[in-house]
Amino acid sequence: MAPNFTLTDYDGTTHNLYSYLNAGKTVFLEIFAAHCPVCWSYHQTNTMKNLYNNYGPNGTNELLVLALEHDQWNDSNAFIGNGPAWVTQGNWMDGTPFPIFDVEDPNRGVFNDYNVTFYPVVYKICPNKIVERVMTSETFAQLYQKVQDCQTPMSITEIINKDQIYINQDSKMLIVGEYQQVKSIAIINLQGQVIKTISSIKSAAISISDLSTGVYIFEMQAEDGLVYKKFYVN
């Protein structure tokens, strides 16, 4: 699940991730450093630029691109190409249609939230807040296919609705209506680690008594797709 954040871009406009997701937009989160040659090479492919121009607010309005600069030691000059190569690789603002952010304290926790250990790195975040890392080698067409994948309803069938998947907190049971259609369940913590898998679903009431108190994501696999549900276990 994508951690939320609110950041102000280079031009002074404030952006809230969940506001975009709740509006049904897919968000591409690009993390780069102004001095990074590989980041600059990716920037010059214009992949994100073309994606944003075609499918962003001035196109079909299906997605947003947010570019977060990682280096905490530079200033705004690095964004417009003022400085030596170890400070900046070029003018990042020139021709860039999507927002760019100079992320400094106290906002740098966003990089920890997204486990950023290198750059460039690009994440696709679907409106259901599920995060997927995408490769910088992926083409414009491949990335747009991932946007379309976000729009595909992730439900077992319309038979299973919100009221038929829930947790009985007293008995520590996960209740799954029409459980016969569920092939397996993976339970994932908020760090993205799979902590338990259930590969044989024999009843609608599934014990989760071994889970510690906390928030978990339940990934349910069925023949016609995946269902993701987030629950608090007390």
Secondary structure, 3 states (H helix, E strand, C coil): CCCCCEEECCCCCEEEHHHHHHCCCEEEEEEECCCCHHHHHHHHCCHHHHHHHHHCCCCCCCEEEEEEECCCCCCHHHHECCCCCCCCCCECCCCCCCCEEECCCCCCHHHHHCCCCCCCEEEEECCCCCEEEECCCCCHHHHHHHHHHHHCCCCCCCCCCHHHEEEECCCCEEEECCHHHEEEEEEECCCCCEEEEECCCCCCEEECCCCCCEEEEEEEEECCEEEEEEEEEC
